[in-house]
Amino acid sequence: MLSRVKLLSLCFNIFTQSLCANAKNSLFLTIKGMIRNIAILFAAVYLLATTQFIELLKLPILIEHYAAYQGDLLDFVVHHYGGHEKDADWDTDMKLPFMKGSPVMMTLANVPDNISIELPDVSVLPFERKTPYYQLGHYDNYLSSIFQPPRFC
């Protein structure tokens, strides 16, 4: 099983190799490529440290153990993941992915029992029918001016 230090060094090596691949003139990095690689690095470190994605790194052990197993794939899965007793290769069985649970970050949310929301009363405004045009004689003081509002014909 990989320790966290080895895992972080592996992620850092992959990160630096990808940075060198995105280098321009081998000295200057493009900012877009660097931001992308930093985001990938942080996502990989977060997922491998806080979730069960680290178990996927044990897949080569699973393949090797299945190659040494004398039987069908379904029998292999039932024998190893179906709660079998200790046998001669118990230590190897415990190195298989998803055999042991590792402590991971858990998020708990408490939902309150009684939720009451009081909405304010909304008064309905009465509908008034209004004429959408200018009525002649409504604005008498503007009739003597050069600039007048439009008239309805």
Secondary structure, 3 states (H helix, E strand, C coil): CCCHHHHHHHHHHHHHHHHHHCEECCCEECHHHHHHHHHHHHHHHHHHHHCHHHHHHHHHHHHHHHHHCCCCHHHHHHHHHCCCCCCCCHHHHHCCCCCCCCCCCCCCCCCCCCCCCCCCCCCCCCCCCCCCCCCCCCCHHHCCCCCCCCCCC
